[in-house]
């Protein structure tokens, strides 16, 4: 069946998307932006005529809002008119009318994305509890920590090597008066401790089932996604990792020698680990619920892309996601994750179905993480130090000297 309705262009944006995403993109009319422009330009002209006063981000917000409103309107229109669209030649191949996207699949995908977004929200609460233990007597605002955490998640969706963690640490440092970068970075170690335990358990389970490739099989899977340098130059990679570890050791030794309070700050970041009951209650419990949400989100993603799904299949997909981030040279582990999923789901679903699920889920998760993360980042950075202006004085005094403006 044709992936595009007759009034769309195959050479346009939809034709360039992965096949699994084309029905959803067609449902949102992303190939025909005229509706978005009709909503956006009156807003943009109104703001421009009123004067933005340095708030240039308003134009971007209005553009995002216009796209979201227009897309939501198109989806609702197709839901209401799906029976009528089947009887019209121009619209009979629209996703809902043709059956390429069912209402059940659309709701399943929406549920999966909702569960996915709930996971980092819970993890941000756990991280805040760790920060509270690390900074006794300091105000650690829940809203600021949540914004910092989600900003890091958004950047990690588009940057390799977990580059978003840098923004996460920076925003948390700005929001906690008297905090140090060393302490905040140390809290991330406590925050990932439970994840390491769960990830290890899942990996052992997958290995016991013979579902994880090793040796030559793993090398061939990674080579299929242009990882040939790391597969063919293993000695070089090991040497580089050794140099990196030695450099880190020298750097830590230099810090210990020159900064007397360094290890004290590290201990402060891990303070919550000295209270096991509090750690279990305020961190592990929230993260455990987050893992449950993550598993159910993966289950619904599998259902949305028509891959046979069970809780064991969802756990298997989680293992692939965890393994693909061990070498975080691509955003979100894209590439290795697809190779691992094809191997692990061999015999469960066809290669094309697994790739459609993997690519579609990766795009949906990346877009949702980026939208939420960049929104939080824009809100939190709107009063960053480099955007504050220096107030000008009221003018020269009677003797010609400048008169300082009294502080409020």
PyMOL commands that set and color helices and strands:
alter all, ss='L'
color gray80, all
select helices_A, chain A and resi 13-16+19-28+34-50+57-80+82-85+95-98+103-134+142-156+164-175+181-191+193-208+215-223+228-232+234-258+262-269+271-274+276-304+311-324+331-333+336-344+351-381+385-387
alter helices_A, ss='H'
color red, helices_A
deselect
rebuild
show_as cartoon
